[in-house]
Amino acid sequence: MEMPRFSEAEITRAIVDSAMRQWLELAEVDVAIAGAGPAGLTAAIYLAERGFKTVVFERRLSFGGGIGGGGMLFPRVVVQSPADEVLDKIGCRKEESSKGLYVVNPAEFISKLASAAVDAGATILLGATVIDVVFRKNPLRICGVVLQWSAVELAGLHVDPIAVCSKAVLDCTGHDAEVVAVAARKLPELGLKVVGEGAMFAWEGERYVVENAGRVCPGLYVAGMSVSSVHGTPRMGPIFGGMLLSAKRVAEAVAQDLSQAR
Ligand SMILES: Cc1cc2nc3c(=O)[nH]c(=O)nc-3n(C[C@H](O)[C@H](O)[C@H](O)COP(=O)(O)OP(=O)(O)OC[C@H]3O[C@@H](n4cnc5c(N)ncnc54)[C@H](O)[C@@H]3O)c2cc1C
């Protein structure tokens, strides 16, 4: 097998050149999503396919959030109807265990969600942590995210972050609702609060996550487990339909707000 000859410098140039062009594109986007768990990836699919320039920032070097751990490390998670429409959309296989309750393999679920998001046109950036928000006054609104490389955060290095401007910011960071938490702390006039999830009541928890998904203040939206933490609704365990449907609902809300603003 004949392989082309290339120098180390070519490899370096290829990486740096392509990454810099990507970052120039990312400086200003329609939608910035924090967290590439089920909620973040699903929201990315529905927004990118509507033509919004969408980027997902994920702290870890992998995506899928809490899906990978399955149910207490048993490699299965559950998705209930009608959220299985998302499974069908991304081509993820499902096995019906009781009426309207489907069992899914986490590895397939994660990879197909991420693949669908990328195919829809979203960008997923791994190893980047959203540490703060950008805001404007009169009227008060969130209009971007402040980012730091997760490696810099972990090392505790004193490095100034950079910002990405966006028309909408989605907090899909899961249990800690980190974006809402930082906005609540630094902009008390927004009246935001993260109260934390309640005790387990799976069915009701799922319902609340979908019903309460949406805008928490101008420019900032919540989907997935962040909704539960912001509203103090019950936890639900390894069932994921609410995460998917809340993300779909948020994508619809964002699309409507951005279309009106056009
Ligand atoms: C430790 C653990 C505990 C769980 N406990 C519960 C529970 O109590 N109740 C329950 O119903 N389900 C629980 N689950 C199940 C499941 O994780 C969630 O219900 C589901 O994964 C939430 O989906 P999500 O997309 O909202 O958030 P997640 O799946 O948590 O995904 C959030 C993603 O955001 C990333 N992220 C977080 N902060 C930032 C940031 N600042 N910048 C960039 N990326 C960020 C994370 O790395 C993660 O990949 C738990 C899972 C885990 C792993």
The ligand as an SDF file (V2000), in Angstrom:
LIG
                    3D

 53 58  0  0  0  0  0  0  0  0999 V2000
  -23.9700   11.0890   38.2850 C   0  0  0  0  0  0  0  0  0  0  0  0
  -25.3380   10.9710   37.6740 C   0  0  0  0  0  0  0  0  0  0  0  0
  -26.4410   11.1640   38.4730 C   0  0  0  0  0  0  0  0  0  0  0  0
  -27.6890   11.0770   37.9040 C   0  0  0  0  0  0  0  0  0  0  0  0
  -28.7240   11.3340   38.7100 N   0  0  0  0  0  0  0  0  0  0  0  0
  -29.9310   11.3770   38.1820 C   0  0  0  0  0  0  0  0  0  0  0  0
  -31.0010   11.7810   38.9830 C   0  0  0  0  0  0  0  0  0  0  0  0
  -30.8290   12.0690   40.1390 O   0  0  0  0  0  0  0  0  0  0  0  0
  -32.2110   11.8750   38.4500 N   0  0  0  0  0  0  0  0  0  0  0  0
  -32.4030   11.5740   37.1600 C   0  0  0  0  0  0  0  0  0  0  0  0
  -33.5280   11.6690   36.7430 O   0  0  0  0  0  0  0  0  0  0  0  0
  -31.4150   11.1950   36.3490 N   0  0  0  0  0  0  0  0  0  0  0  0
  -30.1960   11.0870   36.8280 C   0  0  0  0  0  0  0  0  0  0  0  0
  -29.1720   10.7110   36.0500 N   0  0  0  0  0  0  0  0  0  0  0  0
  -29.5350   10.2040   34.7290 C   0  0  0  0  0  0  0  0  0  0  0  0
  -29.2890   11.0640   33.5670 C   0  0  0  0  0  0  0  0  0  0  0  0
  -27.9760   11.5540   33.6000 O   0  0  0  0  0  0  0  0  0  0  0  0
  -30.0830   12.2850   33.3910 C   0  0  0  0  0  0  0  0  0  0  0  0
  -31.4190   12.1610   33.6500 O   0  0  0  0  0  0  0  0  0  0  0  0
  -29.8840   12.7420   31.9350 C   0  0  0  0  0  0  0  0  0  0  0  0
  -28.6590   12.3090   31.4420 O   0  0  0  0  0  0  0  0  0  0  0  0
  -29.9340   14.2180   31.8990 C   0  0  0  0  0  0  0  0  0  0  0  0
  -29.7860   14.6400   30.5600 O   0  0  0  0  0  0  0  0  0  0  0  0
  -29.2760   16.0910   30.2420 P   0  0  0  0  0  0  0  0  0  0  0  0
  -29.0140   16.1350   28.8020 O   0  0  0  0  0  0  0  0  0  0  0  0
  -30.1990   17.0590   30.8380 O   0  0  0  0  0  0  0  0  0  0  0  0
  -27.9320   16.2390   31.0760 O   0  0  0  0  0  0  0  0  0  0  0  0
  -26.6470   15.2960   31.1490 P   0  0  0  0  0  0  0  0  0  0  0  0
  -26.8690   13.9700   30.5550 O   0  0  0  0  0  0  0  0  0  0  0  0
  -26.1580   15.3550   32.5490 O   0  0  0  0  0  0  0  0  0  0  0  0
  -25.6230   16.0600   30.2010 O   0  0  0  0  0  0  0  0  0  0  0  0
  -25.0780   17.2970   30.5540 C   0  0  0  0  0  0  0  0  0  0  0  0
  -23.7800   17.4680   29.8010 C   0  0  0  0  0  0  0  0  0  0  0  0
  -23.3400   18.7900   30.0050 O   0  0  0  0  0  0  0  0  0  0  0  0
  -21.9620   18.8080   30.2490 C   0  0  0  0  0  0  0  0  0  0  0  0
  -21.7040   20.0260   31.0150 N   0  0  0  0  0  0  0  0  0  0  0  0
  -22.0500   20.2680   32.2980 C   0  0  0  0  0  0  0  0  0  0  0  0
  -21.7090   21.5320   32.6330 N   0  0  0  0  0  0  0  0  0  0  0  0
  -21.1400   22.0740   31.5270 C   0  0  0  0  0  0  0  0  0  0  0  0
  -20.5910   23.3480   31.2440 C   0  0  0  0  0  0  0  0  0  0  0  0
  -20.5590   24.3170   32.1660 N   0  0  0  0  0  0  0  0  0  0  0  0
  -20.0810   23.5850   30.0070 N   0  0  0  0  0  0  0  0  0  0  0  0
  -20.1000   22.5960   29.0570 C   0  0  0  0  0  0  0  0  0  0  0  0
  -20.6040   21.3720   29.2900 N   0  0  0  0  0  0  0  0  0  0  0  0
  -21.1320   21.1260   30.4960 C   0  0  0  0  0  0  0  0  0  0  0  0
  -21.6930   17.5150   30.9950 C   0  0  0  0  0  0  0  0  0  0  0  0
  -20.3570   17.1290   30.8690 O   0  0  0  0  0  0  0  0  0  0  0  0
  -22.6560   16.5640   30.3000 C   0  0  0  0  0  0  0  0  0  0  0  0
  -22.0670   15.9180   29.2090 O   0  0  0  0  0  0  0  0  0  0  0  0
  -27.8690   10.7690   36.5510 C   0  0  0  0  0  0  0  0  0  0  0  0
  -26.7510   10.5590   35.7890 C   0  0  0  0  0  0  0  0  0  0  0  0
  -25.4950   10.6730   36.3200 C   0  0  0  0  0  0  0  0  0  0  0  0
  -24.3090   10.4590   35.4520 C   0  0  0  0  0  0  0  0  0  0  0  0
  1  2  1  0
  2  3  1  0
  2 52  2  0
  3  4  2  0
  4  5  1  0
  4 50  1  0
  5  6  2  0
  6  7  1  0
  6 13  1  0
  7  8  2  0
  7  9  1  0
  9 10  1  0
 10 11  2  0
 10 12  1  0
 12 13  2  0
 13 14  1  0
 14 15  1  0
 14 50  1  0
 15 16  1  0
 16 17  1  0
 16 18  1  0
 18 19  1  0
 18 20  1  0
 20 21  1  0
 20 22  1  0
 22 23  1  0
 23 24  1  0
 24 25  2  0
 24 26  1  0
 24 27  1  0
 27 28  1  0
 28 29  2  0
 28 30  1  0
 28 31  1  0
 31 32  1  0
 32 33  1  0
 33 34  1  0
 33 48  1  0
 34 35  1  0
 35 36  1  0
 35 46  1  0
 36 37  1  0
 36 45  1  0
 37 38  2  0
 38 39  1  0
 39 40  1  0
 39 45  2  0
 40 41  1  0
 40 42  2  0
 42 43  1  0
 43 44  2  0
 44 45  1  0
 46 47  1  0
 46 48  1  0
 48 49  1  0
 50 51  2  0
 51 52  1  0
 52 53  1  0
M  END
$$$$
